[in-house]
């Protein structure tokens, strides 16, 4: 690789000028953190974006949540699901809408988002098994875990094509090839972009370290969970992030989670039934 290879900082700085987080996320965060704000104030913000509102309601009524009663208003969704959870779901859906015009000859977007959503669904189910608070943050982390791949697609497409070719020909993991040739991988790019967007470290650190979970210093358990979820999503073969083989499992990350092997079949079965319906909820059947 040439000495003038792109740096992590230059790629993230450039990407943050092209891709900015929708204003709605900041407005929702401010409203949720404001003790004087009511549920009506929060739901009004979401209701201003009809597309977002429609997708959240479809998601709230999907098998992922499993509510038996029809959730037909954002106010009802906020009451049942929670305002912070709605904010997190809005973040995930909004970010999916940001990334357009990605070169399809590098990564097929439908396949990419299917893998990301699958990872999010598995992470949410694993978090439920562990009785984690606000399992929606794990769904969001799963959806966002590979956005660094999209940044590399748009910022250094020629280099990424070469790295994809190297990965396939050498039968090595793409993130390992990226690390050896660039000095960083797509996970680090994604994590740094989330920090630029001021997304909490609770999400950005697991994204940064999902291929190297033991590197996480503040949220090692969340990172271990995302690492295992990514592996299971790859094993399900639901979509693709660009990797051509199954990532290796970090056994220490698995031990951190303390989930029995016998639970995996049930987790996989739950995820399998939720993937297509969740894709429909977010993309409206256009996938």
Backbone as CSV, one residue per row, in Angstrom:
resi,resn,N_x,N_y,N_z,CA_x,CA_y,CA_z,C_x,C_y,C_z
1,UNK,0.841,-1.193,0.000,0.000,0.000,0.000,0.874,1.240,0.000
2,UNK,0.461,2.271,-0.698,1.260,3.480,-0.813,1.334,4.203,0.522
3,UNK,2.377,5.025,0.666,2.550,5.769,1.908,1.509,6.862,2.053
4,UNK,0.892,7.268,0.939,-0.142,8.303,1.031,-1.526,7.692,1.221
5,UNK,-1.562,6.521,1.825,-2.826,5.850,2.051,-3.710,6.719,2.943
6,UNK,-5.023,6.614,2.800,-5.935,7.437,3.597,-5.836,7.090,5.077
7,UNK,-6.074,8.063,5.917,-6.050,7.827,7.353,-7.483,7.669,7.864
8,UNK,-7.605,7.059,9.022,-8.921,6.912,9.652,-9.554,8.277,9.872
9,UNK,-8.755,9.214,10.351,-9.262,10.565,10.648,-9.751,11.265,9.385
10,UNK,-8.991,11.161,8.307,-9.369,11.864,7.075,-10.657,11.283,6.491
11,UNK,-10.800,9.969,6.554,-12.005,9.319,6.023,-13.234,9.711,6.837
12,UNK,-13.101,9.686,8.161,-14.241,10.009,9.032,-14.601,11.487,8.921
13,UNK,-13.601,12.351,8.869,-13.874,13.786,8.733,-14.600,14.086,7.432
14,UNK,-14.155,13.448,6.368,-14.797,13.643,5.067,-16.220,13.103,5.079
15,UNK,-16.399,11.927,5.675,-17.724,11.297,5.712,-18.706,12.111,6.538
16,UNK,-18.217,12.723,7.620,-19.118,13.463,8.501,-19.643,14.739,7.851
17,UNK,-18.956,15.209,6.811,-19.469,16.378,6.075,-20.506,15.959,5.031
18,UNK,-20.395,14.731,4.549,-21.333,14.222,3.545,-22.574,13.629,4.212
19,UNK,-22.347,12.876,5.286,-23.446,12.198,5.980,-23.633,12.809,7.364
20,UNK,-24.688,13.557,7.529,-24.977,14.149,8.836,-26.226,13.503,9.417
21,UNK,-26.193,13.319,10.722,-27.317,12.696,11.397,-28.542,13.599,11.302
22,UNK,-29.704,13.044,10.973,-30.909,13.867,10.869,-31.185,14.656,12.142
23,UNK,-31.640,15.871,11.986,-31.910,16.769,13.107,-32.897,16.155,14.092
24,UNK,-33.762,15.283,13.609,-34.793,14.694,14.465,-34.187,13.954,15.656
25,UNK,-32.993,13.361,15.484,-32.371,12.624,16.584,-31.993,13.566,17.715
26,UNK,-31.385,14.710,17.373,-31.023,15.701,18.396,-32.268,16.244,19.088
27,UNK,-33.303,16.506,18.313,-34.536,17.050,18.891,-35.184,16.053,19.848
28,UNK,-35.172,14.784,19.468,-35.736,13.752,20.345,-34.916,13.610,21.624
29,UNK,-33.594,13.637,21.484,-32.713,13.522,22.655,-32.941,14.681,23.612
30,UNK,-33.033,15.904,23.074,-33.269,17.076,23.918,-34.611,16.979,24.623
31,UNK,-35.637,16.532,23.900,-36.974,16.419,24.498,-37.000,15.360,25.601
32,UNK,-36.352,14.214,25.337,-36.330,13.135,26.333,-35.573,13.563,27.583
33,UNK,-34.509,14.342,27.402,-33.698,14.793,28.540,-34.297,15.987,29.272
34,UNK,-35.343,16.574,28.689,-35.995,17.735,29.295,-37.088,17.264,30.259
35,UNK,-36.923,17.496,31.567,-37.924,17.010,32.527,-39.307,17.623,32.329
36,UNK,-39.363,18.747,31.642,-40.653,19.395,31.411,-41.372,18.878,30.159
37,UNK,-40.657,18.126,29.342,-41.253,17.621,28.106,-42.207,16.471,28.410
38,UNK,-43.321,16.434,27.707,-44.309,15.373,27.885,-44.161,14.343,26.766
39,UNK,-44.876,13.231,26.906,-44.891,12.225,25.836,-45.426,12.846,24.548
40,UNK,-46.399,13.752,24.688,-46.972,14.425,23.508,-45.914,15.226,22.761
41,UNK,-45.027,15.906,23.515,-43.950,16.682,22.876,-43.039,15.762,22.067
42,UNK,-42.745,14.608,22.632,-41.829,13.656,21.987,-42.480,13.029,20.753
43,UNK,-43.732,12.607,20.901,-44.411,11.959,19.777,-44.692,12.934,18.644
44,UNK,-44.873,14.209,18.991,-45.118,15.219,17.956,-43.909,15.344,17.033
45,UNK,-42.708,15.255,17.605,-41.479,15.355,16.813,-41.429,14.218,15.790
46,UNK,-41.718,13.003,16.250,-41.700,11.841,15.342,-42.800,11.965,14.290
47,UNK,-43.963,12.431,14.713,-45.109,12.518,13.806,-44.901,13.516,12.672
48,UNK,-43.951,14.434,12.839,-43.655,15.402,11.780,-43.052,14.742,10.551
49,UNK,-42.408,13.594,10.755,-41.811,12.844,9.648,-42.721,11.652,9.356
50,UNK,-43.564,11.777,8.350,-44.578,10.759,8.094,-43.967,9.410,7.721
51,UNK,-42.871,9.438,6.957,-42.211,8.196,6.567,-41.663,7.462,7.777
52,UNK,-41.014,8.207,8.675,-40.467,7.623,9.898,-41.596,7.099,10.778
53,UNK,-42.639,7.885,10.906,-43.796,7.515,11.720,-44.399,6.190,11.221
54,UNK,-44.576,6.080,9.921,-45.153,4.873,9.312,-44.289,3.652,9.604
55,UNK,-42.973,3.787,9.455,-42.069,2.646,9.655,-42.013,2.226,11.126
56,UNK,-42.044,3.192,12.032,-42.021,2.857,13.459,-43.286,2.090,13.847
57,UNK,-44.430,2.530,13.338,-45.680,1.830,13.651,-45.679,0.414,13.077
58,UNK,-45.142,0.247,11.861,-45.049,-1.097,11.276,-44.126,-1.976,12.118
59,UNK,-43.026,-1.389,12.572,-42.064,-2.119,13.393,-42.689,-2.496,14.734
60,UNK,-43.427,-1.556,15.324,-44.059,-1.798,16.622,-45.080,-2.921,16.550
61,UNK,-45.678,-3.111,15.375,-46.679,-4.162,15.191,-46.099,-5.441,14.584
62,UNK,-44.792,-5.487,14.440,-44.146,-6.648,13.830,-43.875,-7.722,14.888
63,UNK,-43.549,-8.951,14.457,-43.237,-10.030,15.404,-42.056,-9.713,16.322
64,UNK,-41.232,-8.755,15.943,-40.079,-8.405,16.772,-40.533,-7.969,18.165
65,UNK,-41.664,-7.286,18.235,-42.181,-6.833,19.520,-43.209,-7.802,20.102
66,UNK,-43.980,-8.426,19.241,-44.892,-9.463,19.700,-46.063,-8.988,20.530
67,UNK,-46.471,-7.720,20.358,-47.649,-7.243,21.092,-48.916,-7.748,20.412
68,UNK,-49.889,-8.133,21.218,-51.120,-8.704,20.673,-52.125,-7.623,20.259
69,UNK,-52.014,-6.451,20.881,-52.925,-5.365,20.528,-52.307,-4.505,19.429
70,UNK,-53.152,-3.990,18.569,-52.679,-3.143,17.477,-52.182,-1.798,18.016
71,UNK,-50.960,-1.434,17.653,-50.400,-0.127,18.034,-50.588,0.796,16.836
72,UNK,-51.585,1.668,16.934,-51.959,2.458,15.761,-51.581,3.928,15.843
73,UNK,-50.963,4.353,16.947,-50.509,5.742,17.061,-49.116,5.769,17.678
74,UNK,-48.373,6.827,17.384,-47.034,6.989,17.966,-47.142,7.166,19.475
75,UNK,-48.207,7.816,19.940,-48.411,7.994,21.382,-48.545,6.644,22.076
76,UNK,-49.309,5.736,21.465,-49.469,4.395,22.034,-48.137,3.647,21.990
77,UNK,-47.393,3.831,20.902,-46.072,3.187,20.789,-45.131,3.690,21.877
78,UNK,-45.167,5.006,22.129,-44.297,5.586,23.155,-44.665,5.066,24.539
79,UNK,-45.962,4.893,24.770,-46.433,4.409,26.067,-46.041,2.955,26.298
80,UNK,-46.171,2.139,25.256,-45.907,0.703,25.385,-44.419,0.378,25.275
81,UNK,-43.764,0.968,24.270,-42.354,0.652,24.004,-41.419,1.491,24.866
82,UNK,-41.774,2.769,25.062,-40.919,3.683,25.825,-40.336,4.764,24.933
83,UNK,-40.147,5.954,25.493,-39.675,7.081,24.679,-38.214,6.932,24.257
84,UNK,-37.361,6.458,25.165,-35.952,6.258,24.791,-35.825,5.194,23.709
85,UNK,-36.631,4.155,23.845,-36.603,3.087,22.849,-37.074,3.598,21.491
86,UNK,-38.097,4.458,21.498,-38.569,5.058,20.243,-37.478,5.912,19.619
87,UNK,-36.769,6.663,20.461,-35.660,7.482,19.962,-34.607,6.607,19.302
88,UNK,-34.287,5.472,19.922,-33.273,4.578,19.372,-33.737,3.946,18.054
89,UNK,-35.002,3.555,17.999,-35.545,2.998,16.755,-35.552,4.052,15.652
90,UNK,-35.864,5.289,16.016,-35.845,6.396,15.040,-34.444,6.601,14.491
91,UNK,-33.436,6.471,15.367,-32.039,6.607,14.943,-31.702,5.552,13.901
92,UNK,-32.056,4.293,14.184,-31.732,3.204,13.262,-32.386,3.416,11.905
93,UNK,-33.668,3.751,11.910,-34.402,3.935,10.653,-33.873,5.143,9.892
94,UNK,-33.552,6.210,10.620,-33.040,7.424,9.973,-31.684,7.199,9.321
95,UNK,-30.821,6.448,10.002,-29.484,6.185,9.450,-29.583,5.364,8.170
96,UNK,-30.500,4.400,8.145,-30.692,3.609,6.920,-31.047,4.536,5.758
97,UNK,-31.850,5.571,6.038,-32.252,6.510,4.997,-31.146,7.433,4.526
98,UNK,-30.111,7.596,5.336,-29.003,8.506,4.984,-28.162,7.948,3.850
99,UNK,-27.878,6.650,3.935,-26.913,6.050,3.016,-27.573,5.626,1.708
100,UNK,-27.455,6.499,0.744,-27.983,6.232,-0.592,-26.835,6.376,-1.597
101,UNK,-27.073,5.944,-2.819,-26.081,6.070,-3.890,-24.779,5.347,-3.579
102,UNK,-24.850,4.279,-2.794,-23.669,3.448,-2.549,-23.432,2.603,-3.804
103,UNK,-22.202,2.535,-4.300,-21.923,1.747,-5.514,-22.347,0.289,-5.357
104,UNK,-23.355,-0.119,-6.107,-23.906,-1.478,-5.978,-22.931,-2.549,-6.468
105,UNK,-21.946,-2.146,-7.269,-20.986,-3.149,-7.739,-19.995,-3.523,-6.640
106,UNK,-19.989,-2.752,-5.544,-19.117,-3.087,-4.412,-19.906,-3.867,-3.365
107,UNK,-21.011,-3.290,-2.935,-21.870,-3.940,-1.944,-23.326,-3.766,-2.367
108,UNK,-24.068,-4.851,-2.387,-25.496,-4.783,-2.696,-26.230,-4.323,-1.447
109,UNK,-26.894,-3.161,-1.538,-27.453,-2.545,-0.345,-28.549,-3.382,0.312
110,UNK,-29.394,-4.011,-0.481,-30.456,-4.839,0.110,-29.840,-5.951,0.949
111,UNK,-28.815,-6.570,0.406,-28.130,-7.646,1.123,-27.408,-7.105,2.360
112,UNK,-26.806,-5.933,2.213,-26.092,-5.308,3.334,-27.038,-5.030,4.495
113,UNK,-28.181,-4.392,4.208,-29.118,-4.047,5.285,-29.773,-5.292,5.870
114,UNK,-29.943,-6.314,5.052,-30.523,-7.553,5.581,-29.585,-8.170,6.623
115,UNK,-28.293,-8.158,6.324,-27.330,-8.664,7.310,-27.346,-7.799,8.568
116,UNK,-27.354,-6.484,8.381,-27.312,-5.559,9.523,-28.555,-5.712,10.399
117,UNK,-29.718,-5.807,9.765,-30.970,-5.977,10.511,-30.990,-7.341,11.203
118,UNK,-30.478,-8.361,10.535,-30.391,-9.692,11.150,-29.525,-9.644,12.401
119,UNK,-28.407,-8.954,12.308,-27.513,-8.799,13.461,-28.239,-8.064,14.586
120,UNK,-28.986,-7.011,14.231,-29.726,-6.252,15.230,-30.787,-7.094,15.918
121,UNK,-31.487,-7.905,15.148,-32.529,-8.771,15.701,-31.918,-9.800,16.653
122,UNK,-30.825,-10.429,16.227,-30.152,-11.416,17.085,-29.649,-10.744,18.361
123,UNK,-29.063,-9.551,18.221,-28.546,-8.828,19.393,-29.676,-8.507,20.369
124,UNK,-30.817,-8.120,19.831,-31.972,-7.791,20.671,-32.463,-9.029,21.423
125,UNK,-32.505,-10.166,20.736,-32.951,-11.412,21.372,-31.954,-11.854,22.445
126,UNK,-30.661,-11.794,22.125,-29.634,-12.144,23.115,-29.731,-11.239,24.344
127,UNK,-29.956,-9.945,24.107,-30.075,-8.992,25.213,-31.295,-9.317,26.077
128,UNK,-32.381,-9.761,25.436,-33.582,-10.158,26.183,-33.288,-11.375,27.058
129,UNK,-32.540,-12.335,26.506,-32.157,-13.520,27.286,-31.360,-13.111,28.520
130,UNK,-30.537,-12.082,28.357,-29.688,-11.625,29.463,-30.390,-10.593,30.352
131,UNK,-31.653,-10.284,30.014,-32.441,-9.307,30.772,-31.759,-7.941,30.846
132,UNK,-31.202,-7.526,29.713,-30.571,-6.222,29.627,-31.641,-5.123,29.578
133,UNK,-31.361,-3.950,30.175,-32.303,-2.833,30.063,-32.256,-2.232,28.658
134,UNK,-33.389,-1.755,28.165,-33.495,-1.137,26.835,-32.826,-1.983,25.754
135,UNK,-33.474,-3.083,25.413,-32.900,-3.981,24.406,-32.863,-3.341,23.023
136,UNK,-33.601,-2.234,22.825,-33.594,-1.583,21.503,-32.221,-1.023,21.160
137,UNK,-31.429,-0.682,22.157,-30.093,-0.154,21.850,-29.229,-1.214,21.176
138,UNK,-29.491,-2.482,21.493,-28.756,-3.569,20.858,-29.219,-3.763,19.408
139,UNK,-30.508,-3.564,19.187,-31.035,-3.612,17.822,-30.381,-2.522,16.983
140,UNK,-30.263,-1.326,17.560,-29.632,-0.196,16.866,-28.163,-0.486,16.590
141,UNK,-27.453,-0.982,17.600,-26.027,-1.294,17.424,-25.828,-2.322,16.314
142,UNK,-26.747,-3.298,16.248,-26.660,-4.296,15.189,-26.854,-3.693,13.817
143,UNK,-27.833,-2.817,13.691,-28.081,-2.176,12.402,-26.900,-1.292,11.990
144,UNK,-26.246,-0.668,12.969,-25.164,0.266,12.658,-23.773,-0.367,12.640
145,UNK,-23.659,-1.646,12.982,-22.321,-2.200,13.239,-21.395,-2.185,12.030
146,UNK,-21.942,-2.191,10.817,-21.084,-2.220,9.628,-21.161,-0.948,8.782
147,UNK,-21.669,0.160,9.342,-21.799,1.361,8.502,-20.434,1.877,8.030
148,UNK,-19.381,1.512,8.747,-18.046,1.890,8.293,-17.735,1.321,6.917
149,UNK,-18.330,0.172,6.615,-18.156,-0.441,5.293,-18.717,0.477,4.202
150,UNK,-19.857,1.112,4.490,-20.474,2.025,3.526,-19.633,3.289,3.355
151,UNK,-19.036,3.737,4.454,-18.155,4.918,4.377,-16.959,4.614,3.481
152,UNK,-16.376,3.437,3.630,-15.237,3.055,2.793,-15.656,2.915,1.335
153,UNK,-16.892,2.455,1.108,-17.420,2.327,-0.264,-17.447,3.669,-0.981
154,UNK,-17.819,4.706,-0.263,-17.970,6.020,-0.894,-16.696,6.846,-0.857
155,UNK,-15.858,6.624,0.159,-14.656,7.466,0.295,-13.444,6.908,-0.455
156,UNK,-13.282,5.587,-0.459,-12.129,4.971,-1.149,-12.605,3.752,-1.954
157,UNK,-13.506,3.940,-2.910,-14.091,2.795,-3.629,-13.067,1.929,-4.353
158,UNK,-12.076,2.539,-4.987,-11.091,1.759,-5.728,-10.254,0.896,-4.797
159,UNK,-9.855,1.489,-3.681,-9.061,0.740,-2.705,-9.891,-0.393,-2.111
160,UNK,-11.165,-0.103,-1.793,-12.009,-1.129,-1.191,-12.245,-2.289,-2.160
161,UNK,-12.421,-1.969,-3.440,-12.577,-3.048,-4.425,-11.360,-3.971,-4.406
162,UNK,-10.183,-3.367,-4.331,-8.948,-4.133,-4.290,-8.872,-4.987,-3.023
163,UNK,-9.299,-4.414,-1.893,-9.268,-5.147,-0.630,-10.264,-6.306,-0.637
164,UNK,-11.424,-6.084,-1.241,-12.412,-7.161,-1.380,-11.853,-8.309,-2.222
165,UNK,-11.146,-7.932,-3.288,-10.532,-8.937,-4.158,-9.457,-9.711,-3.394
166,UNK,-8.619,-8.981,-2.645,-7.577,-9.634,-1.847,-8.185,-10.607,-0.843
167,UNK,-9.253,-10.174,-0.194,-9.911,-10.995,0.819,-10.423,-12.297,0.210
168,UNK,-11.047,-12.186,-0.960,-11.614,-13.370,-1.610,-10.524,-14.312,-2.098
169,UNK,-9.487,-13.749,-2.717,-8.431,-14.582,-3.295,-7.575,-15.258,-2.226
170,UNK,-7.390,-14.581,-1.089,-6.537,-15.130,-0.031,-7.331,-15.894,1.029
171,UNK,-8.688,-15.872,0.884,-9.570,-16.533,1.846,-9.339,-16.002,3.257
172,UNK,-9.164,-14.679,3.336,-8.995,-14.011,4.633,-10.198,-13.127,4.901
173,UNK,-10.449,-12.855,6.183,-11.541,-11.963,6.539,-11.252,-10.562,5.997
174,UNK,-12.278,-9.904,5.479,-12.109,-8.572,4.914,-11.582,-7.587,5.947
175,UNK,-12.084,-7.670,7.170,-11.631,-6.710,8.183,-10.149,-6.910,8.521
176,UNK,-9.657,-8.156,8.393,-8.225,-8.403,8.627,-7.394,-7.799,7.505
177,UNK,-7.859,-7.936,6.268,-7.164,-7.334,5.126,-7.170,-5.817,5.255
178,UNK,-8.299,-5.253,5.649,-8.385,-3.798,5.843,-7.384,-3.332,6.893
179,UNK,-7.315,-4.045,8.003,-6.393,-3.667,9.080,-4.939,-3.723,8.640
180,UNK,-4.597,-4.783,7.899,-3.196,-4.935,7.490,-2.801,-3.935,6.411
181,UNK,-3.726,-3.591,5.528,-3.405,-2.689,4.414,-3.640,-1.211,4.733
182,UNK,-4.666,-0.933,5.545,-5.003,0.461,5.848,-4.519,0.910,7.229
183,UNK,-4.395,-0.059,8.128,-4.059,0.291,9.509,-5.306,0.419,10.376
184,UNK,-6.472,0.185,9.812,-7.754,0.217,10.535,-8.767,-0.561,9.712
185,UNK,-9.885,-0.897,10.333,-10.917,-1.625,9.590,-12.233,-0.860,9.599
186,UNK,-13.238,-1.421,8.924,-14.526,-0.730,8.787,-15.222,-0.532,10.127
187,UNK,-14.990,-1.438,11.087,-15.615,-1.301,12.401,-15.133,-0.025,13.092
188,UNK,-13.835,0.228,13.009,-13.278,1.450,13.608,-13.807,2.694,12.910
189,UNK,-13.941,2.625,11.588,-14.486,3.761,10.828,-15.911,4.061,11.300
190,UNK,-16.725,3.019,11.411,-18.103,3.204,11.860,-18.185,3.771,13.260
191,UNK,-17.372,3.236,14.152,-17.370,3.718,15.532,-16.971,5.178,15.641
192,UNK,-15.967,5.568,14.862,-15.515,6.965,14.892,-16.561,7.908,14.307
193,UNK,-17.274,7.456,13.272,-18.337,8.298,12.711,-19.446,8.492,13.741
194,UNK,-19.804,7.433,14.454,-20.843,7.549,15.485,-20.421,8.520,16.581
195,UNK,-19.137,8.513,16.928,-18.644,9.487,17.915,-18.775,10.908,17.385
196,UNK,-18.473,11.092,16.096,-18.628,12.402,15.459,-20.072,12.868,15.538
197,UNK,-20.979,11.909,15.406,-22.415,12.209,15.475,-22.893,12.365,16.916
198,UNK,-21.970,12.166,17.872,-22.284,12.258,19.304,-23.276,11.185,19.756
199,UNK,-23.184,10.021,19.104,-23.943,8.863,19.555,-23.240,8.314,20.798
200,UNK,-23.986,7.953,21.852,-23.345,7.503,23.098,-22.357,6.359,22.892
201,UNK,-21.342,6.349,23.752,-20.308,5.313,23.713,-20.909,3.927,23.924
202,UNK,-22.068,3.877,24.558,-22.788,2.631,24.775,-23.067,1.909,23.460
203,UNK,-23.173,2.681,22.373,-23.383,2.104,21.047,-22.100,2.159,20.219
204,UNK,-21.386,3.282,20.284,-20.223,3.463,19.404,-19.067,2.521,19.743
205,UNK,-18.834,2.224,21.035,-17.725,1.317,21.365,-17.978,-0.105,20.874
206,UNK,-19.162,-0.687,21.112,-19.409,-2.019,20.555,-19.275,-2.063,19.035
207,UNK,-19.711,-1.000,18.345,-19.553,-0.954,16.886,-18.074,-0.959,16.526
208,UNK,-17.282,-0.133,17.202,-15.834,-0.036,16.921,-15.109,-1.354,17.139
209,UNK,-15.545,-2.099,18.132,-14.781,-3.277,18.567,-15.466,-4.611,18.291
210,UNK,-16.493,-4.626,17.413,-17.241,-5.882,17.292,-16.433,-7.019,16.675
211,UNK,-15.331,-6.702,15.984,-14.452,-7.765,15.491,-13.334,-8.087,16.482
212,UNK,-13.132,-7.196,17.441,-12.077,-7.372,18.442,-12.657,-7.045,19.813
213,UNK,-13.606,-7.869,20.290,-14.385,-7.521,21.483,-13.577,-7.316,22.754
214,UNK,-12.428,-7.961,22.864,-11.626,-7.811,24.083,-10.929,-6.452,24.140
215,UNK,-11.008,-5.710,23.039,-10.409,-4.376,23.002,-11.326,-3.338,23.659
216,UNK,-12.576,-3.683,23.866,-13.525,-2.759,24.501,-13.181,-2.605,25.982
217,UNK,-13.095,-1.374,26.445,-12.687,-1.127,27.832,-13.829,-0.645,28.720
218,UNK,-14.853,-0.052,28.116,-15.930,0.545,28.911,-17.190,-0.321,28.884
219,UNK,-17.513,-0.884,27.718,-18.710,-1.723,27.580,-18.342,-3.083,26.991
220,UNK,-17.543,-3.860,27.723,-17.099,-5.163,27.182,-18.235,-6.152,26.980
221,UNK,-19.242,-6.143,27.855,-20.340,-7.106,27.710,-21.202,-6.779,26.492
222,UNK,-21.514,-5.489,26.306,-22.292,-5.084,25.139,-21.538,-5.409,23.851
223,UNK,-20.221,-5.209,23.892,-19.396,-5.482,22.721,-19.332,-6.976,22.435
224,UNK,-19.208,-7.771,23.484,-19.202,-9.231,23.320,-20.523,-9.695,22.719
225,UNK,-21.611,-9.091,23.169,-22.931,-9.470,22.653,-23.053,-9.139,21.166
226,UNK,-22.559,-7.964,20.773,-22.623,-7.579,19.358,-21.729,-8.481,18.511
227,UNK,-20.567,-8.828,19.039,-19.640,-9.731,18.343,-20.308,-11.085,18.047
228,UNK,-20.932,-11.664,19.060,-21.585,-12.963,18.901,-22.786,-12.841,17.959
229,UNK,-23.528,-11.741,18.065,-24.696,-11.524,17.205,-24.292,-11.433,15.738
230,UNK,-23.183,-10.757,15.470,-22.678,-10.642,14.101,-22.333,-12.020,13.552
231,UNK,-21.708,-12.833,14.374,-21.339,-14.192,13.959,-22.587,-15.021,13.642
232,UNK,-23.589,-14.943,14.514,-24.827,-15.702,14.290,-25.529,-15.207,13.025
233,UNK,-25.548,-13.889,12.817,-26.175,-13.327,11.612,-25.474,-13.838,10.353
234,UNK,-24.150,-13.917,10.396,-23.404,-14.478,9.258,-23.767,-15.951,9.057
235,UNK,-23.879,-16.678,10.167,-24.204,-18.104,10.078,-25.605,-18.325,9.490
236,UNK,-26.514,-17.380,9.752,-27.871,-17.464,9.200,-27.886,-17.226,7.693
237,UNK,-26.800,-16.636,7.174,-26.668,-16.318,5.744,-27.812,-15.420,5.251
238,UNK,-28.243,-14.528,6.129,-29.277,-13.552,5.762,-28.571,-12.263,5.361
239,UNK,-28.387,-12.083,4.058,-27.676,-10.899,3.587,-26.176,-11.029,3.744
240,UNK,-25.479,-9.953,3.392,-24.008,-9.964,3.454,-23.474,-8.553,3.610
241,UNK,-22.417,-8.430,4.414,-21.781,-7.124,4.617,-20.550,-6.956,3.739
242,UNK,-20.246,-7.971,2.935,-19.049,-7.923,2.103,-18.048,-9.008,2.445
243,UNK,-18.208,-9.607,3.645,-17.331,-10.717,4.027,-17.710,-11.950,3.204
244,UNK,-16.698,-12.735,2.848,-16.989,-13.932,2.045,-16.875,-15.223,2.840
245,UNK,-16.570,-15.116,4.140,-16.542,-16.314,4.975,-16.992,-15.969,6.391
246,UNK,-17.226,-16.989,7.182,-17.756,-16.804,8.533,-16.678,-16.269,9.471
247,UNK,-16.949,-15.150,10.161,-15.951,-14.608,11.100,-15.700,-15.591,12.243
248,UNK,-14.496,-15.582,12.793,-14.194,-16.488,13.909,-14.839,-16.001,15.205
249,UNK,-15.225,-16.949,16.046,-15.803,-16.622,17.346,-14.691,-16.395,18.363
250,UNK,-14.782,-15.283,19.070,-13.879,-15.043,20.190,-14.465,-15.763,21.406
251,UNK,-13.800,-16.820,21.843,-14.359,-17.664,22.901,-14.502,-16.921,24.228
252,UNK,-13.611,-15.966,24.489,-13.723,-15.188,25.726,-14.961,-14.307,25.699
253,UNK,-15.295,-13.767,24.522,-16.508,-12.965,24.382,-17.738,-13.838,24.654
254,UNK,-17.715,-15.057,24.142,-18.823,-15.988,24.365,-18.985,-16.287,25.857
255,UNK,-17.856,-16.489,26.533,-17.897,-16.792,27.971,-18.415,-15.606,28.780
256,UNK,-18.107,-14.386,28.334,-18.591,-13.184,29.020,-20.120,-13.162,29.058
257,UNK,-20.739,-13.611,27.963,-22.200,-13.550,27.856,-22.889,-14.563,28.769
258,UNK,-22.219,-15.684,29.039,-22.774,-16.711,29.917,-24.148,-17.182,29.435
259,UNK,-24.244,-17.458,28.158,-25.476,-17.996,27.570,-25.221,-19.459,27.202
260,UNK,-26.131,-20.331,27.570,-25.926,-21.752,27.316,-26.011,-22.051,25.820
261,UNK,-25.232,-23.019,25.391,-25.243,-23.425,23.983,-26.616,-23.943,23.568
262,UNK,-27.336,-24.519,24.514,-28.657,-25.060,24.210,-29.668,-23.964,23.874
263,UNK,-29.357,-22.715,24.264,-30.263,-21.596,23.978,-30.151,-21.106,22.538
264,UNK,-29.034,-21.425,21.889,-28.768,-20.871,20.562,-29.826,-21.275,19.536
265,UNK,-30.271,-22.525,19.583,-31.276,-22.983,18.620,-32.551,-22.151,18.721
266,UNK,-32.975,-21.853,19.947,-34.166,-21.037,20.157,-33.965,-19.609,19.700
267,UNK,-32.780,-19.064,19.942,-32.447,-17.696,19.525,-32.475,-17.597,18.001
268,UNK,-31.863,-18.583,17.344,-31.831,-18.613,15.877,-33.245,-18.735,15.307
269,UNK,-34.060,-19.580,15.937,-35.439,-19.770,15.457,-36.242,-18.472,15.584
270,UNK,-36.090,-17.790,16.721,-36.771,-16.505,16.908,-36.337,-15.495,15.857
271,UNK,-35.025,-15.410,15.646,-34.485,-14.442,14.681,-34.993,-14.737,13.279
272,UNK,-35.007,-16.012,12.931,-35.432,-16.437,11.597,-36.853,-15.975,11.275
273,UNK,-37.735,-16.021,12.281,-39.130,-15.643,12.051,-39.321,-14.130,11.986
274,UNK,-38.324,-13.378,12.442,-38.475,-11.921,12.533,-37.800,-11.146,11.397
275,UNK,-36.843,-11.762,10.727,-36.018,-11.014,9.768,-36.831,-10.436,8.615
276,UNK,-37.592,-11.282,7.925,-38.325,-10.805,6.744,-39.365,-9.753,7.114
277,UNK,-40.103,-9.983,8.222,-41.119,-9.019,8.627,-40.499,-7.683,9.019
278,UNK,-39.317,-7.725,9.636,-38.646,-6.489,10.018,-38.141,-5.754,8.783
279,UNK,-37.635,-6.489,7.808,-37.241,-5.876,6.537,-38.441,-5.194,5.893
280,UNK,-39.588,-5.865,5.905,-40.811,-5.289,5.339,-41.220,-4.029,6.091
281,UNK,-41.091,-4.059,7.409,-41.483,-2.906,8.239,-40.643,-1.686,7.918
282,UNK,-39.340,-1.896,7.674,-38.436,-0.763,7.441,-38.422,-0.329,5.986
283,UNK,-38.507,-1.294,5.066,-38.375,-0.968,3.642,-39.702,-1.011,2.890
284,UNK,-40.767,-1.358,3.601,-42.080,-1.355,2.951,-42.229,-2.390,1.875
285,UNK,-41.524,-3.498,2.009,-41.619,-4.573,1.025,-40.697,-4.393,-0.170
286,UNK,-40.018,-3.237,-0.262,-39.127,-2.994,-1.406,-37.731,-3.502,-1.107
287,UNK,-37.574,-4.829,-1.076,-36.249,-5.420,-0.830,-36.144,-6.783,-1.471
